């Protein structure tokens, strides 16, 4: 039995299987660590982009709020309700994949289309508020894309880190311990066989 309580495969065939299993585990750990580095690098890039996008969104939102307040003060809430187009903004997300992780990569925003029958903003401030609000929506979409990408990449990085830890701390040491036990048993068996042969040879010479 191995130190972990598992039955050790015996003989040269068992040693060969353990050597192959150990080589596979080591290669798998190396590949997972490479994947982890790529994921963490892309996550850091997404986090920085999200931070930049958040600053832009906060600026655009503040600008929109300022113009909206001016427009309401000039025309009242009724003017604001009449100025809002019936159509809504449309957001299209383009997805990408990194090491099997699907995540949002870019976004396109289409502003609401005002029909000819709909009234236009009744004052300049509301017109500016409409333009600023569209910019704030685009900025919010950009922020959401970068934040979601960072979160998805971080989650996969954590899963990959756990798999690497399981290989490096548990599976690989166990395989090495079992391989050492098999090789020791084979060495002892070969030594015993050599002793028996020498003993048989001395018996024959008498």
C-alpha positions as CSV (number, residue, x, y, z in Angstrom):
1,X,0.0,0.0,0.0
2,X,1.1,3.5,-0.7
3,X,1.4,6.2,2.1
4,X,-2.0,7.5,0.9
5,X,-3.6,4.2,1.4
6,X,-4.0,3.3,-2.3
7,X,-2.9,0.0,-3.7
8,X,0.3,0.4,-5.7
9,X,0.4,-1.1,-9.1
10,X,3.0,-3.9,-9.0
11,X,5.8,-4.9,-11.4
12,X,7.4,-3.2,-14.4
13,X,4.0,-2.7,-16.1
14,X,2.8,-0.8,-13.0
15,X,6.0,1.3,-13.0
16,X,5.4,2.1,-16.7
17,X,1.8,3.2,-16.0
18,X,2.9,5.3,-13.1
19,X,5.6,7.0,-15.1
20,X,3.2,7.8,-17.9
21,X,0.6,9.1,-15.4
22,X,3.2,11.3,-13.7
23,X,4.4,12.7,-17.0
24,X,0.8,13.4,-18.0
25,X,0.1,15.1,-14.7
26,X,3.2,17.3,-14.9
27,X,2.5,18.3,-18.5
28,X,-1.1,19.1,-17.5
29,X,0.0,21.2,-14.6
30,X,2.4,23.1,-16.9
31,X,-0.4,23.8,-19.5
32,X,-2.8,24.9,-16.8
33,X,-0.2,27.3,-15.3
34,X,0.3,28.8,-18.8
35,X,-3.5,29.1,-19.1
36,X,-3.6,30.8,-15.7
37,X,-1.0,33.3,-16.7
38,X,-2.9,34.2,-19.9
39,X,-6.2,34.6,-18.0
40,X,-4.7,36.8,-15.3
41,X,-3.0,39.0,-17.9
42,X,-6.2,39.4,-19.8
43,X,-8.2,40.0,-16.6
44,X,-5.8,42.8,-15.6
45,X,-6.3,44.4,-19.0
46,X,-10.0,44.2,-18.6
47,X,-9.9,45.6,-15.1
48,X,-7.9,48.6,-16.2
49,X,-10.3,49.2,-19.1
50,X,-13.2,49.0,-16.7
51,X,-11.6,51.6,-14.5
52,X,-11.1,53.9,-17.4
53,X,-14.7,53.2,-18.6
54,X,-16.1,54.0,-15.2
55,X,-14.5,57.4,-15.1
56,X,-15.8,58.2,-18.5
57,X,-19.3,57.0,-17.6
58,X,-19.3,59.1,-14.4
59,X,-18.3,62.2,-16.4
60,X,-20.9,61.5,-19.1
61,X,-23.6,60.8,-16.5
62,X,-22.9,64.0,-14.6
63,X,-23.0,66.0,-17.9
64,X,-26.3,64.5,-18.8
65,X,-27.8,65.2,-15.3
66,X,-26.7,68.8,-15.5
67,X,-28.3,69.4,-18.9
68,X,-31.4,67.5,-17.9
69,X,-31.8,69.6,-14.8
70,X,-31.5,72.8,-16.9
71,X,-34.0,71.5,-19.4
72,X,-36.5,70.7,-16.7
73,X,-36.1,74.1,-15.1
74,X,-36.7,75.8,-18.4
75,X,-39.5,73.7,-19.7
76,X,-40.9,71.7,-16.9
77,X,-41.4,67.9,-16.5
78,X,-44.0,67.9,-19.2
79,X,-41.5,69.2,-21.7
80,X,-39.1,66.4,-20.7
81,X,-41.8,63.7,-21.1
82,X,-42.7,65.1,-24.6
83,X,-39.1,65.2,-25.7
84,X,-38.4,61.5,-24.9
85,X,-38.5,59.4,-28.1
86,X,-40.7,56.3,-28.1
87,X,-37.9,54.2,-29.5
88,X,-35.2,52.8,-27.2
89,X,-31.4,52.5,-27.4
90,X,-30.2,49.1,-28.7
91,X,-27.0,47.5,-27.5
92,X,-25.2,44.7,-29.4
93,X,-22.4,42.8,-27.7
94,X,-19.6,41.1,-29.6
95,X,-18.2,38.0,-27.8
96,X,-14.7,36.5,-27.8
97,X,-13.0,33.5,-26.3
98,X,-9.7,33.0,-24.5
99,X,-8.5,29.6,-23.5
100,X,-12.1,28.3,-23.7
101,X,-13.6,31.3,-21.7
102,X,-16.3,33.1,-23.6
103,X,-16.5,36.8,-22.6
104,X,-17.8,40.1,-24.0
105,X,-15.2,41.9,-26.0
106,X,-16.9,44.9,-27.6
107,X,-20.2,46.7,-27.7
108,X,-22.1,48.8,-30.2
109,X,-24.9,51.2,-29.2
110,X,-27.6,52.4,-31.5
111,X,-29.3,55.6,-30.3
112,X,-33.2,55.8,-30.2
113,X,-34.7,57.0,-33.5
114,X,-37.2,59.8,-33.3
115,X,-40.0,59.4,-35.7
116,X,-41.1,62.5,-37.8
117,X,-44.4,62.6,-35.8
118,X,-42.7,62.9,-32.5
119,X,-41.9,66.4,-31.1
120,X,-38.3,67.5,-30.7
121,X,-37.0,68.9,-27.4
122,X,-38.7,72.2,-26.7
123,X,-35.5,74.0,-25.5
124,X,-31.8,73.8,-26.2
125,X,-30.9,72.4,-22.7
126,X,-33.1,69.3,-23.3
127,X,-31.5,68.8,-26.8
128,X,-28.1,68.9,-25.1
129,X,-29.5,66.5,-22.4
130,X,-30.6,64.1,-25.1
131,X,-27.1,64.0,-26.7
132,X,-25.4,63.7,-23.3
133,X,-27.7,60.9,-22.3
134,X,-26.9,58.9,-25.4
135,X,-23.2,59.4,-24.6
136,X,-23.8,58.2,-21.0
137,X,-25.6,55.1,-22.3
138,X,-22.7,54.2,-24.6
139,X,-20.2,54.7,-21.7
140,X,-22.3,52.5,-19.4
141,X,-22.4,49.8,-22.0
142,X,-18.6,50.0,-22.4
143,X,-18.2,49.7,-18.6
144,X,-20.5,46.7,-18.4
145,X,-18.6,44.9,-21.1
146,X,-15.2,45.4,-19.5
147,X,-16.5,44.6,-16.0
148,X,-18.3,41.4,-17.2
149,X,-15.2,40.3,-19.1
150,X,-13.0,40.8,-16.1
151,X,-15.4,38.9,-13.8
152,X,-15.7,35.9,-16.2
153,X,-11.9,35.7,-16.7
154,X,-11.3,36.0,-12.9
155,X,-13.7,33.1,-12.2
156,X,-12.0,30.9,-14.7
157,X,-8.6,31.9,-13.4
158,X,-9.7,30.8,-9.9
159,X,-11.0,27.4,-11.2
160,X,-7.7,26.9,-13.1
161,X,-5.7,27.9,-10.0
162,X,-7.6,25.2,-7.9
163,X,-6.9,22.6,-10.6
164,X,-3.2,23.5,-10.6
165,X,-3.1,23.3,-6.8
166,X,-4.8,19.9,-6.8
167,X,-2.2,18.6,-9.3
168,X,0.9,20.1,-7.6
169,X,-0.1,19.5,-4.0
170,X,-1.9,16.2,-4.2
171,X,-2.0,14.2,-7.4
172,X,1.6,14.6,-8.5
173,X,3.1,13.9,-5.0
174,X,0.9,10.8,-4.8
175,X,2.0,9.5,-8.1
176,X,5.6,10.1,-7.2
177,X,5.2,8.3,-3.9
178,X,3.5,5.4,-5.6
179,X,6.2,5.3,-8.3
180,X,9.0,5.4,-5.6
181,X,7.3,2.5,-3.8
182,X,7.1,0.4,-7.0
183,X,10.7,1.1,-8.0
184,X,11.8,0.2,-4.5
185,X,9.9,-3.0,-4.6
186,X,11.4,-3.8,-8.0
187,X,14.9,-3.1,-6.8
188,X,14.4,-5.3,-3.8
189,X,13.0,-8.1,-6.0
190,X,15.9,-7.8,-8.4
191,X,18.3,-7.8,-5.5
192,X,16.7,-10.9,-4.0
193,X,16.8,-12.6,-7.5
194,X,20.5,-11.8,-7.8
195,X,21.2,-13.3,-4.3
196,X,19.3,-16.4,-5.3
197,X,21.2,-16.8,-8.5
198,X,24.6,-16.4,-6.7
199,X,23.5,-18.9,-4.1
200,X,22.3,-21.3,-6.9
201,X,25.6,-20.8,-8.7
202,X,27.7,-21.7,-5.6
203,X,25.5,-24.8,-5.1
204,X,26.2,-25.9,-8.6
205,X,30.0,-25.4,-8.3
206,X,30.2,-27.8,-5.3
